[in-house]
Amino acid sequence: MIDIRYFSDNLKILYNDTSVLFEKISIEIVDNFEDDSFGDTSEVMGSQSINNNEVIIKIHENWNNEYVISHELLHAYFIGQNYPDHIYHGKFNESIRTLMIARQSIYNTVLHKLIIREQQRREINIDEELNQQIQNILLTNVAEIKKDSMVNPGLVLKLFDLLVLYDFRKEEFEKFLIETCPREYKFAKRLANICLQNEYDNPFKTRQIIVKVFKKFDLILKELGLPVLHLNKWIEIGFVPRKYQLNSSLENTFFIEETIISDMTAYRLISKVDDQLSYVVAKTHYKLDEMRKMLLEDFYKIFNIKYTLS
Ligand SMILES: [Zn+2]
């Protein structure tokens, strides 16, 4: 367990601001991460999950510092502020490993733009760690990268994260990336531009950006002749309704399908505007036709779903 008394004042404030949004926060130090944490650049240093309104943060013992702790707290903080989370409902098996890594990585990277900005706004000391991170990029073993003759989609996602997360210091490492992995860089830049050229500072816009990057990544896979993941179809990204939609029936906003997920009969609600899976709920006594006619506001009440208006 980490003792917050040793945190800086600014980190304590962030800890308290996050605490009020959840029932409990626990932060523990681990010496390795189990297989279920699909790391991105930052998440191999730490991870966070939310279970029954409790935030569980794990920090790797080598990365027990304010940069990583505040980073993980801010992931939870944004979800607590009703920014969309990302959920996969099926069972995990090896065949969907790529899907799981891509969903985690893309979601995290989109949020990282908000996280680094919030760390700066709160004047949390991150410079020392950032220097280290950028040094690590520049020390990457180039021979290791170049031996691959195919474009590596995992590396595309990694570069995408670096370009978004460290954008304000890109002049220190971007040239290196262009020289060492020009093909991956080109695709990563396309994804990064979606985040960097659009402003998003609320749940509605953030959801739009996640959906756009999901779609763009599938297009890149297609262009590379690789199997498409259909992230929009498999990963639930909660809907952010406009006020008028609350009093409108579900079928006006969503396509509703009955389906079986992990041996459970469920309804999938897919947003009509952007084809994004928005909710998966267990089938109750409501028939498909009753679901279609149900008002969105009632749906949230009946299924006990938290939402925020756009
Ligand atoms: Zn992160």
Boltz pocket constraint, residues with backbone or C-beta under 6 A from the ligand:
constraints:
  - pocket:
      binder: B
      contacts: [[A, 42], [A, 43], [A, 71], [A, 75], [A, 108], [A, 112]]
      max_distance: 6.0
